Amino acid sequence: MVPVTAADQTLARTFTEHRAHLVGVAYRLTGSVADAEDAVQESWLRLAGLTGAARDDIRDLRGWLTTVVGRICLDRLRSAAVRRESYVGSWLPEPVVTSLTSTGEDPLDRVVRDDGVRLAALVVLDRLTPEQRVAFVLHDAFSVPFDEIAAALGCSVPTARQHASRGRKALVDADPPPRVALEEQRVVLERFLAALATGDVRTVIDLLHPDVVAVGDGGGRVRTALHEVVGPEKVARFLLGLVAKYRLDPGAVGVVALVNGDLGLVIPEQPGDGTTRGVPRRVDGLVIRDGLLVALYDVANPDKIAHVPFTG
């Protein structure tokens, strides 16, 4: 057995201090909780495997680890891009669900406070190429120099700059809604659930933004919207159809929680009663713009919500 030295212990403590930051980097890059945690663990293994002299050459450990995590996530993004070619339906990020009374001790609790990891922003990042995403996020969000980004991507500095520029333009063009205050979100959510309970299409439409979209991700394994549902009337009829089909009580269908830092619903499995089909568990993220619901993200793929604690 190799003895653990005082230097090793100091390095481990220092790494732990950077862990929340690294989880935030990895999650924003991959949109996957599992991939983020694996990438951070792999970065530790790479650091711990360095010789004393190689460790001494690292002048900015946080920056070094950030770049290493970026390189690891690039490989995972490229692998995910291949998987998406055969993916059934829409692809959404893995949601990070935290309690409304979270103490903030878990690294993910701190990660979701960042405006850049709200679902509306991650959905846009998912449309970028792996290279664009890594270059844009590392530079614009974490101030990694372009020479280090270029080394991570295996390209020239001008090409790395171009990747970041294209990622930045895509985000600006998509114009994802900014995060609004939780109290405003709560008011809209309560009004929205009450409107669904009425069963009246017009009442629901009045709470939907003109650009509203409902996106489901079941991965071909769980029933949800196979294609995006766009527009107030279509979204209202789609949601009311689900309420009627499954005989749901909108006021008690799920537990209100923070989904990537914004209010959403954690919906436990609801077995059928012989006359209605059961509802598999899922996480619904809601996005508000101008006091109206502008997006609903229904993540039902079991693989993407396996890390979420469900009650009920």
VEXDO-409665 format. One line per field, with one value per residue (C-alpha): residue number from 1; residue in three letters; x negated, y, z negated. Coordinates in Angstrom, 1 decimal, always signed. Layout:
<nodes>
k: NUM	...
r: ALA	...
X: X	...
Y: Y	...
Z: Z	...
</nodes>
This chain:
<nodes>
k: 1	2	3	4	5	6	7	8	9	10	11	12	13	14	15	16	17	18	19	20	21	22	23	24	25	26	27	28	29	30	31	32	33	34	35	36	37	38	39	40	41	42	43	44	45	46	47	48	49	50	51	52	53	54	55	56	57	58	59	60	61	62	63	64	65	66	67	68	69	70	71	72	73	74	75	76	77	78	79	80	81	82	83	84	85	86	87	88	89	90	91	92	93	94	95	96	97	98	99	100	101	102	103	104	105	106	107	108	109	110	111	112	113	114	115	116	117	118	119	120	121	122	123	124	125	126	127	128	129	130	131	132	133	134	135	136	137	138	139	140	141	142	143	144	145	146	147	148	149	150	151	152	153	154	155	156	157	158	159	160	161	162	163	164	165	166	167	168	169	170	171	172	173	174	175	176	177	178	179	180	181	182	183	184	185	186	187	188	189	190	191	192	193	194	195	196	197	198	199	200	201	202	203	204	205	206	207	208	209	210	211	212	213	214	215	216	217	218	219	220	221	222	223	224	225	226	227	228	229	230	231	232	233	234	235	236	237	238	239	240	241	242	243	244	245	246	247	248	249	250	251	252	253	254	255	256	257	258	259	260	261	262	263	264	265	266	267	268	269	270	271	272	273	274	275	276	277	278	279	280	281	282	283	284	285	286	287	288	289	290	291	292	293	294	295	296	297	298	299	300	301	302	303	304	305	306	307	308	309	310	311	312
r: MET	VAL	PRO	VAL	THR	ALA	ALA	ASP	GLN	THR	LEU	ALA	ARG	THR	PHE	THR	GLU	HIS	ARG	ALA	HIS	LEU	VAL	GLY	VAL	ALA	TYR	ARG	LEU	THR	GLY	SER	VAL	ALA	ASP	ALA	GLU	ASP	ALA	VAL	GLN	GLU	SER	TRP	LEU	ARG	LEU	ALA	GLY	LEU	THR	GLY	ALA	ALA	ARG	ASP	ASP	ILE	ARG	ASP	LEU	ARG	GLY	TRP	LEU	THR	THR	VAL	VAL	GLY	ARG	ILE	CYS	LEU	ASP	ARG	LEU	ARG	SER	ALA	ALA	VAL	ARG	ARG	GLU	SER	TYR	VAL	GLY	SER	TRP	LEU	PRO	GLU	PRO	VAL	VAL	THR	SER	LEU	THR	SER	THR	GLY	GLU	ASP	PRO	LEU	ASP	ARG	VAL	VAL	ARG	ASP	ASP	GLY	VAL	ARG	LEU	ALA	ALA	LEU	VAL	VAL	LEU	ASP	ARG	LEU	THR	PRO	GLU	GLN	ARG	VAL	ALA	PHE	VAL	LEU	HIS	ASP	ALA	PHE	SER	VAL	PRO	PHE	ASP	GLU	ILE	ALA	ALA	ALA	LEU	GLY	CYS	SER	VAL	PRO	THR	ALA	ARG	GLN	HIS	ALA	SER	ARG	GLY	ARG	LYS	ALA	LEU	VAL	ASP	ALA	ASP	PRO	PRO	PRO	ARG	VAL	ALA	LEU	GLU	GLU	GLN	ARG	VAL	VAL	LEU	GLU	ARG	PHE	LEU	ALA	ALA	LEU	ALA	THR	GLY	ASP	VAL	ARG	THR	VAL	ILE	ASP	LEU	LEU	HIS	PRO	ASP	VAL	VAL	ALA	VAL	GLY	ASP	GLY	GLY	GLY	ARG	VAL	ARG	THR	ALA	LEU	HIS	GLU	VAL	VAL	GLY	PRO	GLU	LYS	VAL	ALA	ARG	PHE	LEU	LEU	GLY	LEU	VAL	ALA	LYS	TYR	ARG	LEU	ASP	PRO	GLY	ALA	VAL	GLY	VAL	VAL	ALA	LEU	VAL	ASN	GLY	ASP	LEU	GLY	LEU	VAL	ILE	PRO	GLU	GLN	PRO	GLY	ASP	GLY	THR	THR	ARG	GLY	VAL	PRO	ARG	ARG	VAL	ASP	GLY	LEU	VAL	ILE	ARG	ASP	GLY	LEU	LEU	VAL	ALA	LEU	TYR	ASP	VAL	ALA	ASN	PRO	ASP	LYS	ILE	ALA	HIS	VAL	PRO	PHE	THR	GLY
X: +0.0	-1.3	-1.5	+0.6	-1.7	-0.9	-1.1	+1.5	+3.8	+3.3	+4.0	+7.2	+8.5	+7.7	+9.5	+12.5	+12.6	+12.9	+15.4	+18.6	+17.1	+16.0	+19.4	+20.9	+18.5	+19.2	+22.9	+23.2	+21.0	+22.9	+26.4	+26.0	+25.7	+24.1	+21.6	+20.8	+20.0	+18.0	+16.0	+15.1	+14.0	+11.9	+10.2	+9.3	+7.7	+5.7	+4.5	+3.7	+1.8	-0.7	-4.2	-5.4	-7.3	-4.3	-2.1	-4.5	-4.3	-0.6	-0.4	+3.3	+4.9	+8.5	+7.8	+6.0	+8.8	+11.4	+9.6	+9.2	+12.9	+13.6	+11.5	+13.2	+16.7	+15.8	+15.4	+18.7	+20.5	+19.2	+20.4	+23.8	+24.0	+23.8	+26.4	+28.8	+28.8	+31.0	+32.8	+36.6	+38.2	+36.8	+33.6	+33.7	+31.0	+31.1	+32.8	+31.2	+34.0	+33.4	+35.7	+37.3	+35.7	+32.3	+29.4	+27.0	+24.5	+24.6	+22.5	+25.5	+27.4	+24.8	+24.6	+28.3	+28.0	+26.1	+28.4	+26.5	+27.8	+31.5	+33.3	+34.1	+30.4	+29.3	+31.8	+30.1	+26.6	+27.8	+28.2	+24.5	+21.8	+19.6	+16.8	+19.0	+20.4	+17.0	+15.4	+18.3	+18.9	+15.2	+14.5	+17.6	+18.7	+15.4	+12.8	+10.6	+8.0	+8.4	+5.0	+6.0	+9.4	+7.6	+5.4	+8.4	+10.2	+7.2	+7.5	+5.9	+6.7	+8.6	+10.7	+11.4	+12.5	+14.8	+16.4	+17.1	+18.4	+20.9	+22.0	+22.5	+24.5	+26.8	+27.6	+28.3	+30.5	+32.5	+33.0	+33.8	+35.9	+33.9	+34.7	+37.5	+38.1	+39.4	+42.4	+43.5	+42.9	+45.1	+48.0	+47.9	+47.6	+50.6	+52.7	+51.7	+52.6	+55.9	+56.6	+56.0	+58.4	+61.2	+60.9	+61.5	+59.3	+59.6	+58.7	+55.5	+54.6	+54.8	+51.8	+49.7	+47.1	+47.6	+44.3	+45.2	+43.8	+44.2	+41.3	+41.3	+38.3	+39.3	+36.5	+39.0	+39.5	+42.2	+45.2	+44.8	+45.0	+43.0	+42.7	+42.7	+46.1	+46.1	+48.5	+51.0	+54.1	+52.2	+50.4	+53.6	+55.5	+52.6	+52.3	+56.1	+56.2	+53.7	+55.6	+58.8	+57.2	+55.5	+58.1	+55.5	+56.0	+53.7	+53.5	+52.1	+50.4	+46.9	+44.6	+43.4	+39.6	+36.7	+35.8	+32.5	+33.2	+36.7	+40.0	+41.2	+43.0	+41.7	+44.4	+44.2	+45.5	+49.3	+50.6	+53.8	+57.0	+58.2	+60.1	+57.2	+53.6	+51.0	+48.7	+44.9	+42.8	+41.4	+39.9	+41.6	+39.5	+41.5	+40.2	+41.8	+41.7	+43.7	+45.8	+46.8	+45.8	+43.5	+42.0	+42.8	+40.1	+41.4	+38.4	+39.8	+36.9	+36.1	+32.4	+32.5	+34.3	+32.9	+30.9	+34.1	+35.6	+39.3	+41.9	+45.5
Y: +0.0	+3.4	+5.7	+8.9	+11.8	+15.2	+16.7	+14.3	+15.2	+18.9	+18.4	+16.5	+19.3	+21.9	+19.8	+19.6	+23.4	+23.6	+20.7	+22.8	+25.0	+22.0	+20.4	+23.7	+23.7	+20.1	+20.3	+23.5	+21.7	+18.4	+19.1	+15.7	+15.3	+11.8	+13.0	+16.1	+14.0	+11.5	+14.3	+15.9	+12.5	+11.8	+15.2	+14.3	+11.0	+12.9	+15.4	+12.8	+10.8	+13.6	+13.4	+15.9	+17.9	+18.0	+19.2	+21.9	+23.2	+23.9	+27.6	+28.0	+24.8	+26.0	+27.0	+23.8	+21.7	+23.8	+23.1	+19.4	+19.1	+20.9	+18.4	+15.5	+16.9	+17.5	+13.7	+13.1	+15.7	+14.1	+10.7	+12.2	+13.7	+10.2	+8.9	+11.7	+10.5	+7.6	+9.2	+9.1	+12.5	+15.7	+15.7	+17.7	+18.2	+16.2	+18.4	+19.4	+19.2	+20.9	+21.6	+25.0	+24.9	+23.7	+24.5	+24.9	+22.3	+20.1	+21.3	+21.0	+23.4	+26.0	+25.2	+25.9	+29.4	+30.4	+31.9	+30.0	+26.6	+27.4	+25.0	+27.7	+28.4	+24.7	+23.9	+26.5	+25.1	+21.6	+22.9	+23.9	+21.6	+20.1	+22.4	+25.5	+24.7	+24.0	+27.1	+29.4	+28.1	+28.0	+31.4	+33.4	+31.8	+30.8	+33.2	+30.4	+31.9	+30.9	+29.4	+26.9	+26.3	+25.7	+23.1	+21.4	+21.4	+20.4	+23.4	+26.8	+29.8	+31.6	+28.5	+28.4	+32.0	+31.3	+28.4	+30.6	+33.4	+31.1	+29.7	+33.3	+34.3	+31.2	+32.2	+35.8	+34.8	+32.3	+34.9	+32.5	+34.2	+35.5	+34.1	+36.0	+36.3	+33.2	+35.0	+36.0	+32.4	+31.2	+33.5	+32.3	+28.6	+28.8	+30.7	+28.2	+25.1	+26.7	+27.4	+23.8	+22.7	+24.7	+22.7	+25.8	+26.3	+30.1	+30.4	+28.4	+30.3	+33.6	+32.4	+31.3	+33.5	+33.9	+32.0	+29.2	+25.8	+22.4	+19.9	+16.4	+14.0	+10.4	+8.8	+6.5	+4.8	+6.9	+8.7	+12.4	+14.9	+13.3	+16.6	+20.1	+21.6	+25.3	+28.1	+29.0	+27.2	+23.9	+23.9	+24.6	+21.8	+19.4	+20.0	+19.9	+16.7	+15.1	+16.3	+14.8	+11.6	+10.7	+12.3	+14.4	+16.9	+19.8	+21.1	+17.9	+16.3	+16.9	+18.5	+22.0	+22.2	+24.0	+22.7	+24.2	+27.0	+27.8	+26.6	+23.3	+20.1	+16.8	+14.3	+10.8	+7.8	+7.6	+4.1	+3.6	+2.5	+0.1	+2.8	+5.2	+4.7	+5.3	+8.3	+7.5	+9.8	+12.9	+16.3	+19.4	+22.6	+25.8	+29.0	+32.4	+35.5	+38.7	+37.1	+34.2	+30.6	+30.5	+27.0	+23.7	+21.0	+17.6	+15.3	+11.7	+9.5	+7.3	+7.6	+11.4	+11.5	+8.5	+10.9	+12.8	+11.9	+11.2	+11.1	+10.2
Z: +0.0	+1.0	-2.1	-2.1	-2.7	-4.3	-0.8	+0.5	-2.4	-1.7	+2.0	+1.2	-1.1	+1.6	+4.2	+2.0	+1.7	+5.5	+5.8	+6.0	+8.6	+10.7	+10.4	+11.7	+14.6	+15.5	+15.2	+17.3	+19.9	+20.0	+18.6	+16.9	+13.1	+13.5	+16.1	+14.0	+11.0	+13.0	+14.7	+11.4	+9.9	+13.0	+12.7	+9.1	+10.3	+12.9	+10.3	+7.7	+10.3	+11.0	+9.6	+7.1	+9.7	+12.1	+9.3	+8.5	+12.0	+11.6	+10.6	+10.7	+9.4	+9.9	+13.4	+14.2	+12.8	+14.7	+18.0	+17.2	+16.5	+19.7	+21.7	+20.0	+20.6	+24.3	+24.7	+22.9	+25.1	+28.3	+27.0	+26.2	+29.7	+31.1	+28.8	+29.7	+33.4	+32.3	+29.4	+29.4	+29.0	+27.6	+25.5	+22.3	+19.6	+16.4	+13.9	+10.6	+7.9	+4.6	+1.6	+1.1	-2.3	-1.1	-3.4	-0.5	-1.8	+1.2	+4.2	+6.5	+4.1	+4.9	+8.6	+9.2	+7.8	+11.0	+13.6	+16.3	+15.2	+15.4	+17.7	+20.3	+20.7	+20.7	+23.4	+25.7	+24.8	+25.8	+29.4	+29.7	+31.0	+28.3	+29.3	+29.3	+25.9	+24.2	+25.7	+24.9	+21.3	+20.3	+21.6	+21.0	+17.7	+16.2	+17.8	+19.1	+21.5	+25.2	+25.4	+22.7	+24.4	+27.7	+26.1	+24.6	+28.0	+30.0	+32.3	+32.9	+30.8	+33.6	+34.0	+30.3	+30.4	+33.3	+31.5	+28.5	+30.7	+32.4	+29.0	+27.7	+30.8	+30.4	+26.8	+27.7	+30.7	+28.6	+25.9	+23.0	+20.3	+17.3	+13.9	+12.1	+8.4	+6.7	+5.3	+8.8	+9.9	+7.0	+8.0	+11.6	+10.6	+8.3	+10.9	+13.5	+11.5	+10.5	+14.2	+15.1	+12.4	+14.0	+17.2	+19.2	+22.2	+22.3	+18.6	+19.2	+22.4	+20.5	+18.4	+21.3	+23.1	+26.8	+27.4	+25.0	+25.7	+23.9	+24.4	+23.2	+22.8	+22.2	+24.2	+25.9	+22.6	+20.9	+22.5	+22.9	+25.8	+28.6	+30.4	+29.1	+28.5	+29.5	+29.0	+26.3	+27.6	+28.5	+25.1	+23.2	+25.0	+24.6	+20.8	+20.2	+22.2	+19.9	+16.8	+18.2	+19.5	+16.2	+14.0	+12.3	+9.5	+10.6	+7.1	+5.7	+8.7	+7.4	+4.9	+5.5	+5.5	+7.0	+10.5	+11.5	+9.1	+10.4	+9.1	+10.7	+9.8	+8.7	+9.6	+8.0	+9.7	+9.7	+10.3	+12.4	+10.7	+13.4	+15.3	+15.9	+17.0	+14.3	+14.5	+14.3	+12.2	+13.7	+13.1	+14.6	+14.9	+15.5	+17.1	+16.6	+18.9	+18.4	+15.7	+18.0	+18.5	+21.5	+21.3	+19.6	+19.6	+18.8	+18.0	+17.7	+19.0	+15.9	+16.6	+16.3	+13.0	+11.2	+9.0	+7.9	+4.5	+5.0	+2.3	+2.2
</nodes>
